[in-house]
Amino acid sequence: MQPTKKYALPAEVRAQFPFFDTKPEIHYLDNAASSQKPRCVIETLHQYDAYEHANIHRGVYGISERATDRYEKVREKLAAFLHAKRPEEMVFTSGSTESLNTLAFGLGTRLQPGDEILLTVAEHHANLVPWQLVAARTGARIRYIPLTADYRLDLNAAAELFSPKTKVFACAHISNVLGVIHPLEILIPMARAVGAAVVIDGAQGIVHLDVNVQSLDCDFYVFSGHKMLGPTGIGGFYGKYEKLCELPPWKGGGDMIESVTLEQSRFKCPPHRFEAGTPPISACLGLGRALDFYATLDRERLEAGNLALSKQLTAYLRGRKGYRVLVPADETAWVGIVSFHHERIHAHDMAAVADTQGVCVRAGHHCAQPLMQVLGVTATTRVSPYLYNTQADLDALFRALEQVEMLL
């Protein structure tokens, strides 16, 4: 049953997070890297680890069977959260990186010289390096969709790049640097028209959007729990069931096999064939509790509040000298991640001085070095608010930026 109360104000949400109770002087604005955890998630982790731990899927005794049942119920919650057809379409991994490596390995077994993998220049390394490894192993070629001057994907170029040679199209739902929502409603049909497999890196998408994998019509959609109010070390991917059945497993070991002889092994049906070994059970239960917490939030209103803070920040930066704000002029498909570059102040110095003021922002290439090269910078400062950030956090950032500028 869905809760009747919906938290609609950042202050109400913030009150559910022990981190902010114990560190009121900290203004955490690095949510694109990792979000904080609500009290209910932390309590779930502690309760299981302290009082309810047993391995899953193998035991016939009570606490093991209860742990197995709770673990599999999280799979059901994830399927509902992403609007998948069935729980068996959800695969647990350690997060987006392992998910993308699993998919690159599996899809890579079909590739040969002359085939093409289509990516974008804005990808996180996790959605680039695995494909480079596959290309080196198979002789396939990687091609890249460029950006327009407004930091969006060039759809005219994309239309030219898709061809019968394109066997895989892999693209972020939202850029972790630019905060741009890529137009999957246009790109995925292009991929479908040439018969390419579609892999979507949803590490940022699942955080900010109500994702419906059936409406998107992607083959695979990956995510990480630690960006969506859950624990580290847990995440996974959605896959159309018939597509999962076609993929070989990436890892071998216990729990993913149907039978083993000295000569060969037979694997379980999806999703279990992709889940070798003992999983992070408590982390999985914590992720399930995070999904429950999302159900208590008025996400649309809270996301609108995030966007309002980010628009304040972009206006502030554009009104000061020396800043280049890497945000599209058209903000209709933007979630409020703000990356910026100063012509005289290195991003690392910017973040270090901000830290002295209790403000946590990201600095560096954000695991997107090719994108930095395209943008003509070596690093940026990134500010990424989320559901619990308030005007006070933004005001603290403004004070920190003033401190930085005093160093000039």
Buried (B, 14 or more C-beta within 10 A) or exposed (E): EEEEEBBBBBEBBBBBBEBBEEBEEBBBBBBBBBBBBBBBBBBBBEBBBEEBEBBBBEBEEEEBBBBBEBBEBBBBBBBEBBBBEEBBBBBBBBBBBBBBBBBBBBBBEBBEEEBBBBBBBBBBBBBBBBBBBBBEEBEBBBBBBBBEEEBBBBBEBBEEBBEEBBBBBBBBBBBBBBBBBBBBEEBBEBBBEBEBBBBBBBBBBBBBBEBEBEEBBBBBBBBBBBBBBBBBBBBBBBBBBEBBEBBBBBBEEEBBBEEEEEEEEEBBEBBBBBBBEEBBBBBBBBBBBBBBBBBBBBBEBBBEBBBBBBBBBBEBBEEEEEBBBBBBEEBEEBBBBBBBBBEEBBBEBBBEBBBEBBBBBBBBBBBBBBBBEBBEBEBBBBBBBBBBBBEEBBEBBBBBBEBBBEEE
